[in-house]
Amino acid sequence: FITLVCWGIRTLAGLNIPELVGQMLLPVLGAADNIFIYTLQQFLSALLWICGLHGDNITGAVTNVFTNQWIADNNTAFMAGTAVKDLPYVWTPNLCRLSQWVSSCWPILVYMFMSSKKLPHLKPLATICLPPAVFCIIEPIMFGLPVVMNGFLLVPFILTHTLTGAFTYWLTSIGFVGKMYMNLPWATPSPILGYLAAGGSIGGAVVVFINFAIGMVIFYPFWKSYEKAEVAKMNGEAA
């Protein structure tokens, strides 16, 4: 029934709803490509994720309308001969892949392996989570550990998303990270995506490892508290 309704609207009535929404939102949000709006979006996305909701999809319902247009505009400008550093837009659909998961779930995964001697159940879980995490598929970590609704990891999770998001946007705006003009698949490993999507940006690959290091530092004290609580819980259950 839903398929018939959608087909009727799009094909029989000739109404392209995403295009109409884009036409309505672009005049309002055309100036949204700035560090403040981008950082706010990263904060809200992390806040939703930590509550167990898909923050990317929820905020993306609004932001993708114009970021998809912006990467198309970047591509058009590049094909017309504009240098990467002079492309019109910083915020493109995959910019977040250089910061959000590499600064949160990747450090968590490392700490899961490091804590596996004290908490043996973490090693098989981390082993299962590792291959998808390479491709920024983080649901096994988010819901397997879990990270969602986890009082120990809530603050560093939101903090890393927000800080590294702002940091990555700034580095892109000053030219250290190349502005993206190719819309690669979202599951492309982040260092490869950062390098290729801007036509060979060394900074796009380097920033991924900088953000990873930032996440390792921020998560460390919170993870140690979580580890201590889990060890106490395990010992209490054994007793």
N, C-alpha and C positions, 0 to 999 in steps of 0.2 A: 504493500500500500504506500509506504513512504517512497519507494523507488518510483512508483507511478506518479505521485504528487510532484516529486523533484523533476522527473522527466517532463511532465506537463508544463511546469514553470519555465524550465530551461529551453525546451525544444518547441513546444506548441506556442507558448506565450512569448518566447524569444527573450526572456529576462535572464541576464547573467548577474546573479545576486552578488557574488564576490566583487565583480567589477563595479557594481553600483555602490557597494559599501566603500570600496577604495576611493571612488570619486567623491564620496561624502566626507571621508576622513582625511584625505590628503591635504585639502586646504587648511584644515584645523591643525593637523599634526605635521605639516611640512617642515616646521622648524624644530622638530623633536630630535633631530640628529645632533645632540649635545651630550656632554658628559653627565649632566645632572639627570636628564630623563633616562638615559641608558642605565646609570647606576641605580636609579629608582626601580627600573624594570628588573634588574638583577636581584635587588633586595626583595621585591615582592615575589619573584619566582622562587627564591630560596625559602621564603616564609611559607609559601604554599606547599613546597616539597616537604618541609619538615613536619607539616600537618598531615602528610600522606596523600596530598593532591599533586597532580602533574603540573607543576608550576610553569614549565615551558609551553605546554599546550594551552594553558589557560591565559597566560599573558600574551602568548603568540597569536591568539585569536584576534587581538588588537594590533600588535606590533608587526606581524607578518604582512599585513596589508600594505604598509609603506616600505618595510625593509626589502621585500621582494622587488618592489619598484626601484628602490635605490640601487640594488646590485645590478639590475638591468641597465639603469642609467650609467653606473660605473663602467659596465661592459661596453656600452655604446660610446662613452667618452674615450675609453682606452683604444677601441678599434678606430676611432677618429684621430688617434695620435697623441692623446693626452698622457703625460707621464703618470706613473702609479701614484707618486706622492701628491699629484695635483688633481686626482680624481675627486668628484664632488662630495662623496659621502664616506664617512667612517663606519657608521653602523650598518652592517649587513647581516643577513640571517645567521651566518655561522661564526660571527665574531665571538660570541659567548663560548664557543667550543675551545677557545684558546685559554680560558680562565676557569670557568665554573667547576667542571668535574675534575680537571687536573689539579685543582687546588683544594678539593674537598674529598672526593671519593678515592682518588689515587693515594693521598697520604693515609687515609683510613685503611686502605688495602695493605699498605706497607706495615702499618702498626698492627694489623691483624696477624700478619706473619710473625712480626717481632714478639708478639705476646702469646704465641701459640704454645710455648713451653709451660707457661703458667695457666693458660686456658686452652687445653688441647683441642676443644671443639672448634676453635677458630681456624685451624690449619686446613681441614677439608673444605670449610666454607670459603676461605680465602682462595683456595685452589680452584674452586668452581667459579668464583666471582672474577678471577683474573682475566681469562680470555675475553669475556664481553666488555670488561672495563677498559681494555685497550682500545676498543671501538666506541667508548663513551656510552655503553649500554650499562647503566648503573642501578637498574632496578634490583638485581640480585643482592647488591650491597645495601641499598636503601631499605629494602623490606626483609632481607635475610638476616642482617646483623641484629636488630634493625637500627637504622639511623633515624627513621621517622619516629616522631614522638619520643625521642631519646633525650632526656633532660641533661645528660652529660655532654652531648654533641650538638645540641641545638644552637648554642651561642657561636662556637667556632664555624659551624656550617654556614650560618647566615653571614658571619663576619668575612669569611674567605670569599664567598660569592661576591659580596658587595665591594670589598677592597680590591681584589684582583680584577674585578670587572672594570672599576674606575681606572685602575693602573693600566690595563690593556688598552682601554679606549684612549687614554692620554698618550701612550706610546705610539698608537696608530696615528693619532692626530698630529704628532710631531715628526712622523716619518720613520721611526725606528722599526715599526711593524708596517709592512706594506698593506695598503687598502685593498680589500678583496674585490675582484671583478669577475671571478668564476664561481658559480654556485655548485660546489662539489657536494656529494652525498654527506649528510650530517654525521654518519657513522665512520667517516674517514678518520683514522688516528690523528689526534690533534696536531702533533708536530708536522706531519705530512700535509694536513689541511692548511695549516698556517703558512707553510712554504709554497704550496702549489696554487692556492686560491688567489694569491697576489702575484702570480707569475714568477715565482722564485724568490721569495722573501726570506732571507736568513733570519731576520728579526722575528718573523712570524713563527719560526721553529724555536728560536731561543726563548721567547717570552713564555712558551709553554713550560719549560723547565724552571724558569724564574718563578712562575706562579706556583709550580709544584713545590719548590723550596719554601715559598712563603706559607703555603698550606701546612707543610711539615712543621714549621716553627709554631704557627698559631694553634694547631691541633694538639701539640705535644702535652701541655699540662692538663688539658681536658681529657685526653685519652688516658693518661696515667691515673686520673681520678676514676674514670670509667673502669679501667683494668682493676684497680684496687677494690672497687665495689663488687665487680664480678667475681674476683677471687674470694672475697669474704662470703659472698652468696654461695659459691661452690663449696667452700669449706663448711659452711653452715648446713648445707644439704647433706654433705657427706657425714657430718656428725649426727 
